[in-house]
Amino acid sequence: MAARGIRRSPAVARHISANVSQRHAAAGNKDKRVRRTRARIDAAFVELLHRRSYGNIRVADICRKADVGRATFYAHYRNKDELLRSQVQRIVMPMLRISPQSRCLLDATTLFEHIYTSPHFYKTLMGPGSGTAPRILRDCFEAHARKALDAGGDPNSGFKRSALARFVASSLIVIVDCWLERGGREQPRELQDLFAILAGPGVRACRQP
């Protein structure tokens, strides 16, 4: 004899539905709290970067500014470098446009405009006391250059491709560093033109069969 399906009373069904809704609501509230906490950490870190060099910022300083405990910080980020990398990806990289058919793979005009209006922010990342920040910036720029190579169907692989991506990223770092060091007089368009002049020949040479 076939077993009959279990029939629940309307009251039981309502109770189960309410429990499911409560669990979903609790999960949603937890996600919101996590996002708010992470946003506080991010905002505190960026604010500190406007006041001191990256190498002089400690995790304890970030926690104090964000009003969170160290355990909470480490629940979101493994270390200070990972936090910086996430902020570079969030704030800086959208301003670096991939342009695989251009002479230098990347259009950094918008980034140069941001540097022009906020030089002190970048000095904390590239000037004295910046610690590991320049390497992190270069790594992010290099990853972006590799994406440009992929988008352009670049035939190079292995060492040559890696060297080209690092060369483009390093050219960008050198221009920004030199511009900041000399007082930042040149306009953003001039910086992009110089970037194309420096990186362009290397990109063109590597693209030749």
C-alpha positions as CSV (number, residue, x, y, z in Angstrom):
1,M,0.0,0.0,0.0
2,A,1.5,3.4,-1.0
3,A,2.4,5.7,1.8
4,R,0.4,8.8,1.9
5,G,2.1,12.2,1.8
6,I,2.4,14.0,5.1
7,R,-0.1,16.8,5.4
8,R,0.7,19.7,7.7
9,S,-2.0,21.8,9.3
10,P,-2.1,25.5,8.3
11,A,-0.8,26.5,11.7
12,V,2.3,24.2,11.3
13,A,2.9,25.5,7.8
14,R,2.7,29.1,9.0
15,H,5.1,28.3,11.8
16,I,7.7,26.7,9.4
17,S,7.4,29.6,7.0
18,A,7.9,32.1,9.8
19,N,11.0,30.3,11.0
20,V,12.5,30.2,7.4
21,S,11.7,34.0,7.0
22,Q,13.3,34.7,10.4
23,R,16.5,32.8,9.4
24,H,16.7,34.7,6.1
25,A,16.2,38.0,7.8
26,A,18.9,37.1,10.4
27,A,21.3,36.2,7.6
28,G,20.5,39.4,5.8
29,N,21.0,41.5,8.9
30,K,24.4,39.7,9.6
31,D,25.5,40.5,6.0
32,K,24.5,44.1,6.5
33,R,26.5,44.3,9.7
34,V,29.5,42.7,8.0
35,R,29.4,45.2,5.2
36,R,29.0,48.2,7.6
37,T,32.0,47.0,9.6
38,R,34.1,46.5,6.5
39,A,33.1,49.9,5.3
40,R,34.2,51.5,8.6
41,I,37.6,49.8,8.4
42,D,38.0,50.9,4.8
43,A,37.0,54.5,5.6
44,A,39.3,54.7,8.6
45,F,42.2,53.4,6.6
46,V,41.7,55.9,3.7
47,E,41.4,58.7,6.2
48,L,44.6,57.7,7.9
49,L,46.3,57.6,4.5
50,H,45.5,61.3,4.1
51,R,47.4,62.0,7.3
52,R,50.5,59.8,7.3
53,S,52.6,57.5,5.2
54,Y,51.5,54.0,4.7
55,G,54.5,52.5,6.4
56,N,53.7,54.5,9.5
57,I,50.1,53.1,9.8
58,R,49.6,50.1,12.1
59,V,46.7,47.8,12.3
60,A,46.1,49.1,15.8
61,D,45.7,52.6,14.4
62,I,43.2,51.4,11.9
63,C,41.2,49.5,14.6
64,R,41.2,52.5,16.8
65,K,40.0,54.8,14.1
66,A,37.3,52.4,12.9
67,D,36.3,51.6,16.5
68,V,36.7,47.8,16.0
69,G,38.8,45.1,17.7
70,R,41.8,43.5,16.2
71,A,39.9,40.2,15.9
72,T,37.2,42.0,13.9
73,F,39.9,43.5,11.6
74,Y,41.5,40.1,11.0
75,A,38.1,38.6,10.2
76,H,38.0,40.9,7.2
77,Y,41.7,41.3,6.2
78,R,44.7,39.1,6.7
79,N,47.0,42.1,7.2
80,K,47.4,45.7,6.3
81,D,48.8,45.0,2.9
82,E,45.7,43.0,1.9
83,L,43.6,46.0,3.0
84,L,45.7,48.4,0.9
85,R,45.4,46.1,-2.1
86,S,41.6,46.0,-1.7
87,Q,41.4,49.8,-1.6
88,V,43.7,50.2,-4.6
89,Q,41.4,47.8,-6.5
90,R,38.3,49.7,-5.3
91,I,39.5,53.3,-5.7
92,V,42.4,53.4,-8.1
93,M,42.0,50.7,-10.7
94,P,38.7,51.8,-12.1
95,M,40.5,55.0,-13.1
96,L,43.1,53.0,-15.2
97,R,41.3,52.2,-18.5
98,I,42.3,49.1,-20.4
99,S,43.1,50.1,-24.0
100,P,44.8,47.1,-25.7
101,Q,45.1,48.9,-29.1
102,S,46.8,52.0,-27.7
103,R,50.6,52.4,-27.7
104,C,51.0,51.7,-24.0
105,L,48.0,49.3,-23.3
106,L,46.5,51.5,-20.6
107,D,44.9,54.9,-20.7
108,A,45.9,56.5,-17.3
109,T,44.5,60.0,-18.0
110,T,41.7,59.7,-15.4
111,L,44.2,58.3,-12.8
112,F,46.6,61.1,-13.5
113,E,43.8,63.6,-13.0
114,H,43.1,62.1,-9.6
115,I,46.7,62.2,-8.7
116,Y,46.8,65.9,-9.9
117,T,44.0,66.8,-7.5
118,S,45.0,64.5,-4.6
119,P,48.9,64.5,-4.7
120,H,49.2,64.1,-0.9
121,F,47.3,60.8,-1.0
122,Y,49.7,59.3,-3.4
123,K,52.7,60.7,-1.6
124,T,51.8,58.6,1.4
125,L,51.8,55.5,-0.9
126,M,55.0,56.3,-2.8
127,G,57.1,58.8,-0.8
128,P,59.4,58.3,2.2
129,G,58.0,55.9,4.7
130,S,55.6,54.3,2.2
131,G,56.9,50.7,3.1
132,T,55.4,48.0,0.8
133,A,52.9,50.3,-0.8
134,P,54.9,51.0,-4.1
135,R,55.2,47.3,-4.7
136,I,51.5,46.7,-4.1
137,L,50.7,49.5,-6.5
138,R,53.0,48.1,-9.1
139,D,51.5,44.6,-8.7
140,C,48.0,46.0,-9.3
141,F,49.1,48.0,-12.3
142,E,50.9,44.9,-13.6
143,A,47.8,42.7,-13.3
144,H,45.8,45.4,-15.2
145,A,48.4,45.4,-18.0
146,R,48.1,41.6,-18.3
147,K,44.4,42.1,-18.7
148,A,45.0,44.5,-21.5
149,L,47.3,42.0,-23.2
150,D,44.6,39.4,-22.9
151,A,42.0,41.7,-24.3
152,G,44.2,42.5,-27.2
153,G,44.9,38.9,-28.0
154,D,48.6,39.3,-27.4
155,P,50.6,36.3,-28.8
156,N,53.4,36.5,-26.2
157,S,53.5,34.1,-23.4
158,G,55.8,33.2,-20.5
159,F,58.7,35.4,-19.6
160,K,58.3,37.9,-22.4
161,R,54.6,38.5,-21.6
162,S,55.3,38.9,-17.8
163,A,58.2,41.2,-18.5
164,L,56.1,43.4,-20.8
165,A,53.3,43.7,-18.2
166,R,55.8,44.6,-15.5
167,F,57.6,47.1,-17.8
168,V,54.3,48.9,-18.5
169,A,53.4,49.0,-14.8
170,S,56.9,50.2,-13.8
171,S,56.8,53.0,-16.4
172,L,53.6,54.2,-14.8
173,I,55.1,54.0,-11.3
174,V,58.2,55.9,-12.4
175,I,56.1,58.8,-14.0
176,V,54.0,59.2,-10.9
177,D,56.9,59.0,-8.5
178,C,59.0,61.5,-10.5
179,W,56.0,63.9,-10.9
180,L,55.4,63.9,-7.1
181,E,59.0,64.3,-6.3
182,R,59.3,67.4,-8.6
183,G,56.3,69.1,-7.2
184,G,53.6,68.0,-9.7
185,R,53.6,70.8,-12.2
186,E,52.8,68.9,-15.4
187,Q,49.1,68.4,-16.5
188,P,47.5,65.0,-16.6
189,R,47.4,64.9,-20.4
190,E,51.2,65.5,-20.5
191,L,51.7,62.6,-18.1
192,Q,49.7,60.3,-20.3
193,D,51.6,61.5,-23.4
194,L,54.9,60.7,-21.6
195,F,53.6,57.3,-20.5
196,A,52.9,56.5,-24.1
197,I,56.3,57.7,-25.2
198,L,58.1,55.6,-22.6
199,A,56.1,52.4,-22.7
200,G,54.9,52.5,-26.3
201,P,58.2,51.4,-28.0
202,G,58.6,48.5,-25.7
203,V,55.0,47.4,-26.3
204,R,55.3,47.8,-30.0
205,A,58.6,45.8,-30.1
206,C,57.2,42.9,-28.2
207,R,54.1,42.8,-30.4
208,Q,56.2,42.3,-33.5
209,P,56.4,38.7,-34.8
